[in-house]
Amino acid sequence: MQEEYPLVFDSEQSSVVLIDPKDENSLSGKFITELDPQKKSHIFMIEENSELKAGLATLIREIQVDSGKKMRFLFIGSVVTKPQYRQQGLQRELFLALEKSCSQLKIDVLALWSNQILFYQKLGFFFGGLQATWIPRFPFRQTKPSFDVAYGMSYERPFSEKHFKAFNQKKFRVERTCEEMERLWKSPQMFVASTEQAYALMGRGEDFQGICHEWAGPPDEVLCCIHRLRQEARDLKVLSPGVLHDEEEQDVVQKLENEGFEPRFEYLGLFKLMNAGIKASDFDPESLKYSFFIWGLDSI
């Protein structure tokens, strides 16, 4: 887990928050340990007699959601409960405690990804945002690449500041430092195809198998990287923003269409608003005000 999510499970960047759901004076549980607002990651846990019963992890991320506008998101992941303690409302207590902390952490939006849709909708989450999954219609055809493409497990391939520069030019995305990206680059079970200025990533831990979840760089080089990934995964799917933000993204998508890929549009994730000045309709694909995208390395 620490290798897959190095920014979350980091002893220097994260703190553990223990709560007592039996405290009758608070609907959201009593904080047994202090919340450190200076930390980027907080791990909320319910323990009893030194036994962990349930927990979840969070990571604070700044997202450029519009021109000149940023929002402070709290990403949520690793939501777990021991089997013998399920159906006892422990996760509900953890989420209440988490929301109690949002004003102190100055959070605008909660975000998560899960198949447990009904559970999270009962907690006030809604589907929002827009992404595209590009699916190949035709069998893979081997072509001679125009650029030299290196391929391998990401932790074995050197990370280049040119790759960070390519990502950093993207608009309306998670604010990520070069050091953070270099650490995320070492995620297990992730493959990278890269040229000098471009890259495409496939897989990450147990997630994104057979899916190119992040790419950046000059379009012709990006397509060469995607071609290289398809040599390993012939049915490779490629993620992109649902609303394209710049000419490079538009050019890559156009090249995907020319290669026989077709898009399937989907919600970006599950969200819950913590800032009264933001409306759920701002995240509705039919009237989308904030067309930001969360690339694969940033999800938890």
C-alpha positions in Angstrom: 0.0 0.0 0.0 2.8 2.4 0.8 4.5 1.8 -2.5 1.2 2.2 -4.4 0.2 5.3 -2.6 3.4 6.9 -1.4 1.8 10.4 -0.8 -0.9 8.9 1.4 1.0 6.4 3.6 4.0 8.7 4.3 5.2 9.0 7.9 6.3 12.6 7.3 3.2 13.8 5.4 0.4 11.8 7.1 -1.1 11.6 10.5 -3.4 9.0 12.2 -6.7 10.2 13.6 -8.4 7.8 16.0 -12.0 8.4 16.8 -14.4 7.0 19.4 -17.8 6.4 17.8 -19.3 5.6 21.2 -18.9 9.1 22.5 -22.4 10.3 23.2 -21.6 14.0 23.0 -20.8 14.0 19.3 -22.6 12.6 16.3 -19.3 12.3 14.5 -17.3 10.7 17.2 -14.8 12.1 19.6 -11.3 12.6 18.2 -8.9 10.7 20.4 -5.9 12.0 18.7 -5.4 15.5 17.4 -5.9 16.4 13.8 -2.8 18.0 12.3 -4.0 20.5 9.6 -0.4 20.9 8.4 -0.4 17.3 7.1 -1.5 16.4 3.5 -2.7 13.0 4.4 -4.9 11.8 7.3 -5.8 8.2 8.1 -9.0 7.9 10.1 -9.3 4.8 12.2 -11.6 3.1 14.8 -9.8 1.0 17.3 -10.9 -0.8 20.4 -8.6 -2.7 22.7 -5.7 -2.1 20.3 -7.6 -3.8 17.5 -8.2 -1.9 14.3 -11.9 -2.3 13.3 -12.3 0.1 10.4 -10.3 2.8 8.6 -10.0 5.1 5.6 -7.2 7.2 4.1 -7.4 10.8 2.8 -5.1 13.0 0.7 -5.5 16.8 0.3 -5.1 17.9 -3.3 -5.3 21.4 -4.9 -7.1 21.3 -8.3 -7.1 24.0 -10.9 -10.8 23.8 -11.8 -11.1 26.9 -14.0 -9.1 29.8 -15.3 -7.7 31.5 -12.1 -9.7 29.3 -9.8 -8.5 26.5 -7.5 -10.4 24.2 -5.1 -9.1 22.2 -2.2 -10.2 18.5 -2.6 -10.0 15.7 -0.1 -9.5 12.4 -1.9 -10.7 9.3 -0.1 -9.5 5.8 -0.5 -8.5 2.5 1.2 -11.9 2.4 2.9 -11.8 -0.9 4.8 -13.7 -2.7 7.6 -12.8 -6.0 9.1 -15.4 -8.6 8.1 -16.6 -9.4 11.6 -17.4 -5.7 12.2 -19.3 -4.9 9.0 -22.9 -3.8 9.1 -22.3 -1.9 12.4 -22.2 1.6 11.0 -18.5 2.1 11.5 -17.8 3.6 8.1 -20.6 6.0 8.6 -19.0 7.1 11.8 -15.6 7.5 10.1 -17.2 9.7 7.3 -18.9 11.8 9.9 -15.6 12.3 11.7 -13.9 13.1 8.4 -16.5 15.7 7.5 -16.2 17.2 11.0 -12.5 17.9 10.1 -13.2 19.5 6.7 -13.7 23.1 8.1 -10.3 22.8 9.9 -8.7 21.5 6.8 -10.4 24.1 4.6 -11.8 21.5 2.2 -14.1 22.4 -0.7 -15.0 19.0 -2.1 -14.7 15.3 -1.1 -13.8 12.9 -4.0 -13.7 9.1 -4.2 -14.0 6.2 -6.7 -15.9 3.1 -5.7 -18.4 0.5 -6.9 -20.4 0.8 -3.7 -22.6 3.4 -5.2 -25.7 3.2 -3.0 -23.7 3.3 0.2 -21.9 6.6 -0.8 -25.1 8.1 -2.2 -26.7 7.6 1.2 -23.7 9.6 2.6 -24.5 12.5 0.3 -22.1 11.8 -2.6 -23.2 12.3 -6.2 -21.8 11.4 -9.6 -20.1 14.4 -11.3 -17.5 15.5 -13.8 -16.8 13.9 -17.2 -14.1 11.6 -18.6 -13.8 9.6 -21.9 -12.6 6.0 -22.2 -11.3 5.4 -25.7 -11.9 1.8 -26.9 -10.2 0.3 -30.0 -12.7 -0.9 -32.7 -10.1 -2.5 -34.9 -7.4 -5.1 -34.3 -4.0 -3.8 -33.5 -1.8 -3.2 -36.5 2.0 -3.0 -36.0 3.5 0.1 -37.5 7.1 1.4 -37.4 7.3 4.1 -34.7 8.4 7.6 -35.7 10.3 8.0 -32.5 12.4 5.8 -30.3 10.2 4.5 -27.5 11.5 3.0 -24.3 9.2 0.5 -22.5 9.3 -1.3 -19.1 8.1 -1.3 -15.5 7.9 2.3 -14.4 10.1 1.9 -11.4 12.8 0.5 -13.7 12.6 3.4 -16.1 14.3 6.7 -15.3 12.0 9.6 -14.5 12.7 12.8 -16.5 11.9 16.4 -15.6 10.8 16.7 -19.2 8.0 14.3 -18.4 7.0 16.4 -15.5 7.1 19.5 -17.7 4.8 17.8 -20.2 2.3 17.0 -17.4 2.7 20.4 -15.8 1.6 22.2 -19.0 -1.9 20.6 -18.7 -4.8 22.8 -17.6 -7.5 22.2 -15.0 -5.8 19.3 -13.2 -4.3 18.4 -9.8 -1.4 20.5 -8.7 1.5 18.1 -8.5 5.2 18.8 -7.8 8.0 17.2 -9.7 9.1 15.4 -6.5 5.6 14.0 -6.0 5.4 12.8 -9.6 8.8 11.1 -9.3 7.6 9.2 -6.2 4.3 8.2 -7.9 6.3 7.1 -11.0 7.6 4.2 -8.9 4.1 2.7 -8.3 4.0 -1.1 -8.5 2.6 -3.0 -11.5 2.7 0.1 -13.7 4.3 0.2 -17.1 5.6 3.2 -19.0 6.2 3.8 -22.7 8.2 7.0 -23.1 10.1 9.1 -25.6 12.4 12.0 -24.6 9.5 14.4 -24.2 6.3 12.2 -23.9 5.0 9.3 -21.8 2.0 7.0 -21.5 1.3 4.9 -18.4 -0.6 1.7 -18.1 -1.7 -0.1 -14.9 -1.0 0.9 -11.3 -1.2 -1.6 -8.5 -4.5 -3.5 -8.8 -6.0 -0.6 -10.8 -6.0 0.4 -14.4 -4.9 -3.0 -15.8 -5.0 -2.8 -19.6 -5.8 0.9 -19.3 -3.6 3.9 -20.3 -4.6 6.2 -17.5 -2.2 9.1 -18.0 -0.3 10.5 -21.0 1.4 13.8 -21.8 3.7 15.4 -24.3 3.8 16.2 -28.0 0.9 14.4 -29.7 2.9 12.4 -32.3 5.2 11.1 -29.5 2.2 10.3 -27.2 0.7 8.2 -30.0 4.0 6.3 -30.4 3.9 5.6 -26.7 0.3 4.4 -26.9 1.2 2.2 -29.8 4.0 0.6 -27.7 1.5 -0.1 -24.9 -0.8 -1.8 -27.4 1.9 -4.2 -28.3 1.6 -5.5 -24.7 -2.2 -5.0 -24.4 -3.9 -5.3 -27.7 -7.3 -4.2 -26.3 -5.8 -1.2 -24.5 -8.2 1.4 -23.4 -7.1 5.1 -23.1 -8.5 7.6 -20.7 -8.8 11.3 -21.5 -10.6 14.4 -20.2 -14.3 14.5 -21.2 -13.8 18.1 -22.2 -10.4 18.7 -23.9 -8.4 21.6 -22.5 -5.7 22.4 -25.0 -4.5 21.8 -28.6 -2.2 18.9 -27.5 -5.1 17.0 -25.9 -7.3 17.7 -28.9 -4.6 16.5 -31.3 -4.0 13.2 -29.3 -7.8 12.5 -29.3 -8.0 13.2 -33.0 -5.2 10.8 -33.7 -6.9 8.2 -31.6 -10.1 8.6 -33.7 -8.0 8.2 -36.8 -6.5 5.0 -35.4 -10.0 3.6 -34.9 -10.7 4.3 -31.3 -14.1 5.5 -30.2 -15.0 7.3 -27.0 -17.3 6.2 -24.2 -18.2 9.1 -22.0 -18.5 8.5 -18.2 -18.7 10.3 -14.9 -15.3 11.3 -13.5 -16.1 10.2 -9.9 -18.2 10.6 -6.8 -18.2 14.0 -5.1 -19.6 15.7 -2.0 -19.6 19.4 -1.5 -18.2 20.9 1.7 -18.3 24.6 0.5 -21.7 26.2 0.4 -20.6 28.4 -2.4 -20.3 25.5 -4.8 -23.3 23.9 -6.5 -23.8 20.2 -7.5 -24.9 21.4 -10.9 -21.4 22.8 -11.5 -20.3 19.2 -11.8 -23.2 18.0 -13.9 -22.0 17.0 -17.4 -25.1 18.5 -18.9 -24.2 22.0 -17.5 -20.5 21.4 -16.6 -18.9 24.5 -15.2 -15.7 22.8 -13.9 -14.3 20.5 -16.6 -11.2 19.6 -14.6 -9.7 16.1 -15.0 -8.0 13.8 -12.4 -5.2 11.8 -14.1 -4.4 8.3 -13.0 -1.3 9.0 -10.9 -3.4 11.3 -8.7 -6.3 8.9 -7.8 -6.2 7.0 -4.5 
